[in-house]
Amino acid sequence: MSKELSYRSIKEMLFLLDSSKKIYKNYLSNGHKFLYAKDLRSINEKIVNLINTQKFEKDEALKSDFQNLKKHLEEWIGAWDREKINKIPSDNDKFTFSGYRTYPKYLDKLLISHLENMTNRAS
């Protein structure tokens, strides 16, 4: 599929986004510890890599949403990296930072809707 994303790619993205949310909740509920921030950075980098390798930005219906997600994550990772260099934290240290755009919270629902449309067209 050149212009349209595969069902598998969207499912993988939904899995990574869900994993990111769970890790973020752990990060928040456990005192913003660096240990959880490291896990969150790792999953966010996987999301950016998936966007790049599966060409999510080529799907016209999702293009702007994935550009927003990619910008958010790239800014977030950049801010995370700068803060890590500045603080050199240990796993149990509090690790917070700012300087990035907000997460596009509606994206999960949009992807699920996109999957449903793909399924309906295949029926």
N, C-alpha and C positions, 0 to 999 in steps of 0.2 A: 504494500500500500504506500504509494508515494505521497499523496497529499493528506490522507487520512491516517490517523494513528491506529495501531492495532489494539485489539481488545486486551491482549496480554500486557502491552505497555501501560495502558491506563490502569489495569488491575495492579501492576507493580507500583505505579505512582501512588495509587490509593493506599497500598500497604505501607509505603515509606512515609507518606503524610500521616497516617494513623500512628505509626511507630514514633514519629517526631513529636506528635501531640502527647503520647504517653510518657515519653522521656521528659518533655517539658513540664508535665504535671509533677513528675518525680522531682525534677529540679526545683520547682516552686515549693513543693511540700516538704522538701528536705533541706531547707535553709539556703537555697541558691548555691549549693556546693559545687566546686570545680569538677568533681568526679562526674556529676550529671551533665555539666556543661560540656565536658569532653565528648560524652556520648551523643549529645545533641549536635555538636559540631560535626561529628562523624556522619550522622544520618542526614544532616542538611547538605553536606558535601555529596553524598550519594544521590540526593534529589537533584542537585545541580548537574551532576554527571549524567543522570538519566534524561534530564531535559535536553542536554546537549547531544547525547548519543541517539536518542529516539526522535529527535527533531520535533518536539512538542510545539515549538513556536511556528512550525510550518502549517499546522492545522488552523485554518482561518477562523473557525468557530471558537477556538481556545487561545489564539495567538496572544492577544493583549493580556489575558489572565496569566499565561505562563511567563510572559515578559515581566509582569509585575512580581510574580513569585521568584523568578530568577534574580531580579534586581534586589528584592528583599533579602534573599539568601546570600547573595554575593556581598551586599553591604553588611549583613549580620556577620558573616565569616570574617570579613576584613576588620570589623570592630572587635570581634572575638580575638583574632590574632594579635592586634595591637595591644589589647588589654593583657593578654597572656605574656607578651614580651615585657610590658611595663611592670606587671605585678609578680611574675614568676610564681604562680600559686601552687600549693600542695592540694591533693585531692579533697581534703576536708575544709579548705579555705572557702569563704564566701567569694563568689565570682559573679559580679554584675557589671554591665556596661550599657552604653546607649550609642546613638548615632546611626541608626538604620531605619528604613521605612517599615511600616507595619505589615504584618502577615495578612495576605488576602484570605480571610476566613471563609468566604463563600466558595472557594475553589473545589473543595471536596464534593459539595452538592452538585456543582456544575459537572464534574467528572462523572458522578453517578448518573446524572441525567444523560450525559453523552453516551455512557455505556448502555443505558436502557434504549436509547435511540438506535444504537448499533444493533442491539439484540432484536428490536422490533423490525428493522429493515431486513434482517437475516431470516425472519420467520416467513 
